[in-house]
Amino acid sequence: MTNLFSLIKQITPGDCIDILLVAVIIYSLLLLIKDTKAYQMALGIAVVGLFYLASVWGKLFVSRWLVKNFLNYFLIAIIVLFQGEIRRFLTGLGSHTFRRPLTLRSFEEKIEEILLAVDFLAHRKIGALMAIEKDISLAGYADRGTKLEALLSRDLLVNIFTPHSPLHDGAVIIKGDKIIAAGCLLPLPASSPPAELITRTRHLAALGLSLETDAAVIVVSEETGAISLAIRGKLEKIPDRETLKIKILNHLKNQ
């Protein structure tokens, strides 16, 4: 206890700030990889770390040698395994979250317009792709399309995705209660996609954007009329409009 008290007395304000910054970084990383495949990978890496500590404490020389050699490639492994999460984290550092409450409130007032449009498009098997901005700006993707800056409405969304419309092939970028742009090109996943998605460009684009940003991306299949939602690199089929509404709002409200 005496050693503990003397150690505490030696702690400086700089040490406290240092510990706080490390805690914030670790917490941010955990939030970033939550509910993604990277979370399971992180657990695996943590198990390897614990195994190394056990080999040091237990003086297990061969085990320690094996893990130590593995750690030489640890940084490269992290970059390869977590490239999507690292890119999203670095992009998020430059995002502006202080406007979120106002943007979210304006979006909530107009979300029914999206749900009505998605219902209409799904029943008629009209393909659609809608990206809803959260914290990370989608301005770079909006610049690749046609700028609209129009008030969000069911009729406008339906008209944009109507077949033979000049903008129906690209994605719509939504921010708050505005359609920022239409006909936008979204990134495809860097890694090999699931076999069932290889021929579905809209689904691949939704998955690709959700891997690089924190956007919620809605997809309507023109083959089946099925509705899917891509968030944090996961593409999920949505059974009804109420489920879609709950999942989108939960995602946008969570840090």
N, C-alpha and C positions, 0 to 999 in steps of 0.2 A: 504493500500500500504506500509506503514511503517513496519508493521509486516511481510509483504511478503519480503521486502528488507533485514530485519534483519534475516529472516529465510534462505534466499539465502546465506547470508554472513557466516552462520554457516555450510554450506555444505562443507565437506572435500573431498579430492581426493578419499578416501576410499568409501565414499558415492556414488560418481560418478561411481566407478568401480562396486559397489554392484548393482546399478540401471542398468548398462549396462549388467551385467551378467544375471540378472533376465529377462531383455528384450530379450536377446539372447535365453534363455531357453524357454520363452513363444513363441517366433517366431519359434523356432525349433519344438516345439510341434504342433503349428498350421500347419506348413508345413507337419509334419508327419501324421496328421489326415485329411489333405485336401483330398477331394473327396472320403472319406471313411464313413462308417456308424458311426464311432466314432465322426465325425464332428457334426452330428445331436445330438448325445448324449451330446457333449460338450456344444452345444447351450442350451440344456435343463438344464444342470447343471448351466450355466450362468444365466438362467432365475430364477432358485431357489435362486441363490446368490443375485440377484437383489431384489427378493421378501423379502429375509431376511433383506437386508439393508432398504427397504421400511418399514418393520415392526418395525425396530429399530427407524428410524426417525419419524415414525408416532405414536410410542408408542402403537403398536397393540400387547398387551401382549400375547393373545392366539395364534395368528399367529406366533409370535416370538418363543413361547414355542414349537410349532409343528416343525418349521424349525430347531430350535436348537437341538431337539431330533433326527431329521433326519441327521443332520451334524455329529452326533456321529458315524454313519455308512458310512460317506462320503468317507473316505480313502479306506475302504474295497470295496465300490462300484466302485471307480476309478480303483482299481487293477483288479477287475473282468471284468468290462466293457472294459478297455483299455489294457488288458494283451498282446494282439498281438502288439499294437502300442508301449507299454513300452518295450517289448522285442526287437522290431526293433530299437527303439531309443538307448537302451543301447548297442546293437550290433554295431550300427552306430558310437558310440563314439570311437570305436577302429578301424574304417575303415580309409584307407589312400586315401584322395581325391586328393592329389597333382599329382598323376599319371593319373588322369582322362582325361585331354585333349589329351595326347598321346594315351591312350587306346581307347578313343572314335574315334580319327582320324583313327586308324588302323582298328577299327570295321566298320566305314563308308565305307572304301575301300573294305570290304568283305561282306557287308550286302546283296548285290545282290546274292551272293552264297547261303545265307540262304533262300532268297525269291524264288530262282529257285528250291531249294530242297523242300521247303514247297509246291510249286505249283505241283511238280512231285508227292510227297507223297499224297497230297490231291486228285488229279485226279485219283490215283490208290487205294484210300482208305487204305493207309498204315499208321498205328498209329505212332505218333511221339511226343516227349516231349523234348523241348529245353529251357534251362534256360540261360539267358544272364545277366552276372554280371554287376552291376552298381557300387555303392560305397561299399556296405557291401560284404565282401569276401564270396565266396561260396566254399572255400577250404575244409571246414568241410564236405560238401556234396560230393565234388569231391573225397575225401579220401574213400568214401563208394563204389566207382565204380572202373573202370579200367583207370588208368592214360594213357593219349595219348600224350598230348602236341604237337598236330599236327596242321598244317596250315589249317585253315577253308576253306572247299571247298564243292561244291554241291555234287560231286561224293562220297566223304567220308561220308557225312550226309546220303545220300540215302543208301549207303552200310550198315551203322550202323543200320538203322531202317528197312532194308529188313527183312521180316518174316524169322524165323529160324536162323537169325544171333545171335551169342552168346550175343550181347549187345542190341538187339532191344527192350527188355522189359523195360529197365531203361531210365533215362534222360541223355541228353548230357549237359555238362556245358561248356559255351562259355565265353571267356574273351578276349576282343579285337579281334585280327584276329586269335585266337587259339581255338581249341577244347581241353579243359583242361582234360576232362575225359568223359567216356561214361558208360552206364549201372549203373547210380547212383540212389540211393534211395532218394526220397524227402519226407518231412514230410506231413502228412495229417492234415486237419484242426482240431483244438481241439474242436470246437463247432459243433453242428449238421449242416451238409451241406444241401443245397436245395434238395428237393426230387428227382428232375430230374438228380442229379449228383451222387446219392448214388451208382449206379452200374458202374460209370465211373472213374476208378482208376486214369487214367492220368489227368483228369480234376481236381480231388480232390487233387492230388499231386501238380499240378500247383497252385491251390488256396492256399494250405498249405504253399508253399514256398513264395508266394507273400505276405502272412500275416506275415511271420517271417523275410523277407528281402526286399530290394528294387529292386530285380531282375525283369526283364520282362520275362515271361514264355510263350512260344508258344506251343499250343497243336493242333495236327491233329487227328481227330476222325477216328478210323478204321471202324466204323459203317457207317458213313455218308460222311466222307471226309471233314467235316466242319472244318474250322480253327478258333481257339479261342486264345485270349491273356489275360493273368492274370497279373494285376498290382495292387499293394496296396490292395490286398484282393478282387478285383473285376474281374470277369471273363466275357469277352465280345466276342461275335462272330464277326469275321472280314469278310467283304464281298469280298475283293479283296487284291491283293498283295501291291498295292500302299497305301491303308489305313493302312495295317500292317506296312509298312516301315515308314510312317509318325508318327504313334503312338509310335513305338519303339524308333525312334530318338528323338521325343519330350520328351519322358520319360527320356532317358539317358542324354539329354542336360539340363534338368531342375534340379535345386538344390533340 
